[in-house]
Amino acid sequence: MKKRSLMLWSSFEMNHSFLKCVKIIIFLLVVYAYPFGVGKAENSDVITTPSVAISQQSKKIVTGIVLDPVGEPIIGANIVEKGVSNGTVSDIDGKFSLEVSPNAKLVVSFIGYNILEVTVGNQTNLRITLSENLLGLEEVVVVGYGTVKKRDLTGSVSSVGAEDLKKVPVTSFDQAIQGRAAGVQVTQASSAPGGRVMIRVRGGNSLTSSNEPLYVVDGYPIYAGSSAGGNGAGQNPLSTINTSDIVSIEILKDASATAIYGARGANGVVLITTKRGQQGRTQVTFDGYYGTQTIAHKLDMMNAQEYAILVNEARTNDKQAAVFPNPNDLYNFPDPASLGKGVDWQDEIFRSAPVQSYNVGINGGNENTKFSIGGSYFGQEGIIKNSDFQRASARMNLDVKLAKTLSLATSVTASHVWGNTGTSEAGGGSTSSIVWSTISMPPTVPIYQQDGSYTMVNRTPGGTPTSNPVPIVEYSTNSQEIDRFLGSVDANWEIFKNLILKVTFGTDISSANRKVYWPTQTYQGFNANGEASQANQKMSSYLNENTVTYSNVFGEHSINAVAGYTRQTFISQNFSAGSKNFSTDLYKADNLDAGTVYAQPASEKEQSQLASYLGRVNYIFRDKYLFTFTARADGSSKFGVNNKWAFFPSAALAWRLSEEEFMKPIESLTNLKLRASFGTTGNQAISSYSSLATLGTMNYPIGGTLNAGVGPNRIPNPDLKWETTATTDFGFDLGLFGNRLNLVFDYYYKKTTDLLWNISTPSTTGFTTMFKNIGSLENKGVEISLGGDIFVDTFKWNSQVNWSLNRNKVLEIPGYTPSVQGEISGHLKVNGSWLEPGLPVGVWNLLKYDGVFQDQAQLDKGPRSSANDVLGDARFVDKNGDGKINYTDDRMIVGDPNPDFIFGWSNNFAYKGFDLSVYLQGSYGNDIINVERAETNISGPWGNQRREILDRWTPTHTNTSVPRARVTVDPLILQSDWLIEDGSYVRVKTVSLGYTFNKISFMNSLRVYVSALNLLTFTNYSGFDPEVNTMGNNNLQFGVDYTAYPSAKSFMFGVSAAF
C-alpha cells in the first residue's frame, strides 16, 4: 500500500424559438391554473347573491405570527382553514392574515416542522410556535410504488432534500448527491459542460452489464442513456432533468428496498420526486444565479528553453544530431538559451467562462385542484474555448380531485439541451483532442506560420505529430442537441375505504443529434481535406402500471400492502453517416453530400419489453415490531427462451427497541431501531438481442469465387438469464437527546452470481465466443451517517457526516484464464486492468518501477531489462528473482482504483438573517492510472514534458528517480507503475453565504447569496483533477485519466425570492 498524504493545489447563443415556446406554455399554464388558487369556491358556477354577502358578514379576520422553537419567524408557512379551500402563507416576518368562519380550525405546516392544528375560538391574534421534526421520523419517504414514514422503514434508504440540492450549482442532479449519501460513490467522468457522471451504489455488481442504478422520476423508470455517438466519457443524459424541479431524492440500497424493482434493482434505485402543488395561496418563486469559472488546476509544463535543452540532450544521449538550432527544421530556432518561455498553450486554450441559471415556479391550489408549474434556463460556457452546455425546460404537475373517491395526477416535463464540447471529448490520445494537443504541443512551435496561417502540426524531429489546439477550438465542431419529453397520468380510485386502485400511463421520448466536423485547419481535417459525421439516436419507452394498495389499522396491528402488474416497452433507433474531402469548410457537418469520400452509413433498431408482477406487505405490531416482505416476477424479452421469467423476493425485520419499557429509563434515548434484511435482485441491462443469433453479411466460396451472402455471426444462447445479486443487510438507527443527535449504521454483503461473460467455444461451433451466465463476484461494506443540531438562542448549527467503505472481489469465472482487459492506449501500448478471481475488479498488473541506475555499481548488479541499459535508464523490481526483467514474469498488482473509503461532511449555520453552508467530500486510497504521464513525463521529446523532468538523471545529477533523456523511451516504463498515482483527495466542494431580508412589503421572502464550487482541493495527484474517470461507465477500466477535461472552480452570486 502506498503512503497516502494530501497537499493543496495552488491556486449563448440560445435557441430562441424553443424558449419562446416555453414562455408561451408557461403563460397558458398560469392563465389556466389561476382559477384554482385559494379564493375559488368549491362550486365555481354559483353566482354570489345578496344572501351570500350577508353570510360573509359573520366571518372574521384572524392575524398572527408563526415562529420556530427559538422564536424566529418562519417564512412561507402554510396556514389553511380546515375543511375548506381557504388559506394563506406567512410573510417575511412570519405574519399572516386570514378571513375565517367563527368556529374555524387552522392547520399550520412547514417543511421540517410538525403539523399543528389550532382552534381559533374567540382569538383574533395568534402566536403559533411549530416544533421541529429534527430527525424527521414522521417524515414521509418515497419508496418504490408508495410512501412510508421514516420511522417505519425496514430497508436501507438515503435521502437528499431540495435544500441540499439548491446549494450545489450543477448541470444534473446526480452531481449534486455526491458525498451526501453513504454508500453512494459519484465520480465526474468528464468535467466538460454537461459531462457524464458515474454512480455506484455499494460497488459494482457486473463485469459486462451496466452498473448504473435505475432512475425513477415521479414513479416512471427512465432511460439513463440518450447520447448520440461520440467518444470519450460523453454527455450526461440525466442533465436533461432540471435540478431545481426536484423536491427530494431517495436512494434505495438494500434488497428490501430495491426488490420491488426486481430485474432492474441490483445496482440500487434512485427515486426522484419533483415539486407538486400545495393547498394555499398561489405562490410565485424565482431562483437565479450568475457566476464565473476558471480552471481549478493547471499542469506545470516546460517552457521553450527547457524543452529545447531536453530535446537536444535526448538526441545527444541517443547519438543523434541536436535539433535546436537546426537550419533544416521547419523552424530555424536560435540557441535554446535565447528561446525564453515560448508559447504557453494552456493560456491559449483555457479561459474564464460564465455560468448562469434562472428558474421560475408557480405553485398553489385548493382542496380540489393543486398545481405546480415551472420554467428554467441553464447556461454554462466551458473553461475550454468553444465548449458550452445549455438547457431550457418546462414542467407541470397537476393534481385534480374529480370526485370524492376519484382523482387524477399528471406529471409533464419537456426539455431541450444543446451544446458543443469541441473535441475535448474526442477520446483520450487522439492527435486532434484539445486537451491532449494543449499539453503535448511543444512551446517552441509558434501558433502561426510566417504567412499568417496556423501551424497545424509539430514537426520537431522525433516528435509525435500533434495538432495545433488553437485552430481546433476555433473551427472544429462537436455539437449535440437533445429533446426529451417525460410525461405520465395517474388515475386513483378509492374502491372502498382503505383500498385504492392506481392506473398509470406514461411515456419517455428523447431524440439526440450529434454533428462533428474537422476543418482543414486541423491535423485530422487537413489529411482528410475536411471530415464530417452525423449521428442520430431516438429512444422511447411506454409504460402502463396497475397497482392496488390497501392500508388499515386493527388495534395494535398496522398493515400496508401493494400489488400490481406493470408493462414497459423500450425502442431505440440509431443512425450515423460521414464523409470527407470537402471543397470548402463552410458546409461543416450540415451537408454530408458536399464531401466526395463517404463513410459507410450505419443504422440499427432495438426493441424490448418487460412485464412484471409485484407485491409488498408492511406489517407493524405494537408500533415496535416491523416486518416487510417484497416480491417481483419479471419477464424480459432480452433473455433466452428457457429463462424469460425470474422471481426476486426479499424480507426485512425491524425492532424499535426504544419503545420497550426496559429502555424507558434511558432519558437521552429517543429512538433506537434494529434492522435486518435479505433478498435478491437482478440486472437485465444488456443488449435486446444478446440471447439470439444475429445475421451478418459474409462471403462464401461458390464455384471457385467468393459470393456475398447472409449468415449467423453469433451463436445463440437459449439459457441466457439475469445476473442475480443476493444482499444481506444489518443496521440500526439511533436518535439521542430528542433526536438532536442521530446515527445510522449499516453492514452489507452482496454476492452476484450468473455473471454475463463471453466465453470461448469449441471451433466445431464455427464461432469463437458465446455470451453466457458464468462466474460470481462480491461486495461487502460498512456505512455510517452521523448528524446533529445545536441551538443557542438565535444561532443554529446542523452538521451531517457520512462515511462508507466497500470491498469488491471477483470470486470465480470458470474456464477463464486471468488476463489483461484490452488497452487504454493503442499507440502507447498502455495495458488496461487485470481481471483475476480473488482480486478486486479494475486492478493493474504491471511492473514495479524501482528508480534508475544511478551509478555503475547498480548497473553491474542489475537486474536489467535490456543488455543495452546504461546509467540513468529505468530499473524494475525482479519479482521472480531470475536476474532479468521480463514483463510476463515480473509484473505484480501495483494499483487499485477502488477507494479504501469515501466520505461527505456538510455544515449549515444560521444566525438571524445570515446563513452559511460548507460542504466537503473526498475519497481515500484509490489509485489513478495517469496515462497522460506516458505522454508528458517520460524524459523524451514526444511532445512537451512536465517540469518534473527537470529532475532527470544526468552525469552531474545522479540522485534521482527520473530516467535520463532519450529519444526512444524504454517501452517497459509504460508497462509499469510509473503511471500509477495516489488519487486520494479532500475537496471543499461548496461554500455558500446568504442573507434573508426580514422586511420587504411586496415579497414573501428574499435571499441573496454568494457561493463557490470546487473552492479548494487537497491532493497529491499531479493531473488536472483527482476526480476523474475518462473511460466513462466501462466496468473494467475505471480510475483512468487520459487527458480528461479539467474541472472548474466557480464563484456565483444568486437571488431567491417568493411572491
Buried (B, 14 or more C-beta within 10 A) or exposed (E): EBEEEBEEBEEBEEBEEBBEBBBEBBEEBBEEBEEBBBEBEEEEEEEEEEEEEEEEEEBBEBEBBBBBEEEBBBBBBBBBBBEBBBBBBBBBBBEBEBEBBEEBBBBBBBBBBEEBEBEBEEEEEBEBBBEBBBBBBEBEBBBBBBEBEBBBBBBBBBBBBBEBBBBBBBBBBBBBBBBBBBBBBBBBBBBBBBBBBBBBBBBBBBBBBBBBBBBBBBBBBBBBBBBBBBBBBBBBBBBBBBBBBBBBBBBBBBBBBBBBBBBBBBBBBBBBBBBBBBBBBBBBBBBBBBBBBBBBBBBEBBBBBBBBBBBBBBBEBEEBEBBBBBEEBEBEBEEBEEBEEBBBBBEBBBBEBBBBBBBBBBBBBBBBBBBBBBBBBBBBBBBBBBBBBBBBBBBBBBBBBEEEEEBBBBBBBBBBBBBBBBBBBBBBBBBBBBBBBBBBBBBBBEBEEEEEEBBBBBBBBBBBEBBBBBBBBBBBBBBBBBBBBBBBBBBBBBEEEEBBBBBBBBBBBBBBBBBBBBBBBBBBBBBBBBBBBBBBBBBBBBBBBBBBBBBEEEEEEBBBBBBBBBBBBBBBBBBBBBBBEBEEBEBBBEEBEBBEEEBEEEEEEBEBBBBBBBBBBBBBEEEBBBBBBBBBBBBBBBBBEEBBBBEBBBBBBBBBBBBEEEEEEEEEBBBBBBBBBBBBBBBBBBBBBBBBEEEEEEEEEEEEEEEEEEEBEBBBBEEBBBBBBBBBBBBBBBBBBBBBBBBBBBEBBBBBBBBBBBBEBEEEEEBEEBBBBBBBBBBBBBBBBBBBBEBEEEEBBBBBBBBBBBBBBBBBBEEBEEEBBEEBBEEBEBBBBBBBBEBBBBBBBBBBBBBBBBEEEBBEEBBBBEEEBEBBBBBBBBBEEEEBBBBEEBBEBBBBBBBBBBBBBBBBBBEEBEBBBBBBBBBBBBBBBBBBBBBBBBBBBBBBBBBBBBBBBBEEBBEBBBBBBBBEBBEBBBBBBBBBBBBBBBBBBBBBBBBBEBEBEEBBBBBBBBBBBBBBBBBBBBBBBBBBBBBBBBBBBBBBBBBBBBBBBBBBEBBBBBB
